[in-house]
Amino acid sequence: MNLHQINEIINGTIQLDCHSHHDYTNVFASDLMSDVLRYYMESTLLITGLCTLQAIRTAEISNISCIIFARSKRVSGEMLQLAKENNIAIIESGLTVFEIAGRLYQNGLKPVAG
């Protein structure tokens, strides 16, 4: 599933499009970045409500190429710049983490196996 398909499913707004044609297969939802760091994630989206530079840095370390910020969280200019430097796409959505994860799961994305 590509970035634009994902954005449509979650009624989001793409703030930074670095991977329009990338095929995402998995999703991981967490506000605890220490949980995210447990995995190296290929083709995985991160859903979080933690709208900080730390979320961008965690995605970089974990090889996550797209972050969805839930609950109408707004990314700062500094966050967008860091995401751009690290080639990480950014989507904002007014839905909750639970709603986003559920919609993406219903549309074929799989959870990260632990």
JOKA-V902666 format. One record per run of one state. SS is the DSSP state (H for helix, E for strand, L for the rest). FROM is the first residue (numbers start at 0). LEN is the number of residues. If there is no record, write none. Layout:
# JOKA-V902666
SS/FROM/LEN
SS/FROM/LEN
This chain:
# JOKA-V902666
L/0/2
H/2/7
L/9/2
E/11/5
L/16/9
E/25/4
L/29/3
H/32/4
L/36/7
E/43/5
L/48/4
H/52/10
L/62/3
E/65/4
L/69/7
H/76/9
L/85/3
E/88/5
L/93/3
H/96/10
L/106/3
E/109/2
L/111/3
